[in-house]
Amino acid sequence: MRTLHVAALAAISLLTMSNACHKEDEESPCPNLEIMTAQVAGLGHNPGCYIETPPAPGQFKNHVINSAAEYNALFNCPPPPIDFDTNTLLIGKTVTTSGNSIKSQQVQQACNGYTYTVEIQQGLAAVVQPTVYHALVPKLPAEAQVTFDIRVLP
């Protein structure tokens, strides 16, 4: 009888410990980490090289580029000196009707997901203007999920 009592207490203890650990795991999602980014000289200032059809105002075309071949499919200018073995290029294009400038941008990682956030500040001029935004980041894993969060501010 005593052996049964000890076994029951041990089982209850194990269940309690198991639930406590499981609960901690559920409450600890992957932390957000800011990824270091770099700009590629001249890439954002020459939107004519980006041969993809411009989107309509308020629409966005976004790409994750991991090779020179992927770059060449979207651009008619020679590729800038990017080592695609160690880097990934996140790039996109939109059009505004009031001039614009890139106000801020960042890339954050949570687990195996990456979010590229760009804030585009509209200007006062009444002009249709394409905007190219980009960030060069350390090589992303092949299975990485990239979300583009592009915000056009008034």
Secondary structure by P-SEA (a helix, b strand, c coil): caaaaaaaaaaaaaaaaaaaaaaaaaaccccbbbbbbbbcccccccccccccccccccbbbbbbcccaaaaaacccccccccccccbbbbbbbbbbccccccccccccccccbbbbbbbbbbcccccbbbbbbbbbcccccccbbbbbbccccc
